[in-house]
Amino acid sequence: VEEEKPADGDKDIIDFYSYDRTVYVNLRFLEPSDITISVINAMGQVSHPGIRASDVVQEKYEIDLSDLPTGIYMIELNTNTGKYSGKIALIK
């Protein structure tokens, strides 16, 4: 029995990046997912209320971080299928 491999379009896509003190989040899921996006400072404290949404399939979000001080922050994304994170640097 040969195992069928999914096509490139058959996977979740989670992409985020920062530019000019704004975080851009692009999501595409195969199945609807509940999400929570949090911004966490170097001390482990939630620094921004972030985003909560239900039944997300495909969505783009912008999170304005202009009110936060310069520093390194973690962006955490929790979904039905797992947890994803990455670091961003905010520079004035």
HELIX and SHEET records of a PDB file:
SHEET    1   A 3 ILE A  13  TYR A  19  0                                        
SHEET    2   A 3 THR A  22  ILE A  40 -1                                        
SHEET    3   A 3 VAL A  46  ASP A  64 -1                                        
SHEET    1   B 4 ILE A  13  TYR A  19  0                                        
SHEET    2   B 4 THR A  22  ILE A  40 -1                                        
SHEET    3   B 4 GLY A  71  ASN A  78 -1                                        
SHEET    4   B 4 LYS A  83  LEU A  90 -1                                        
END                                                                             
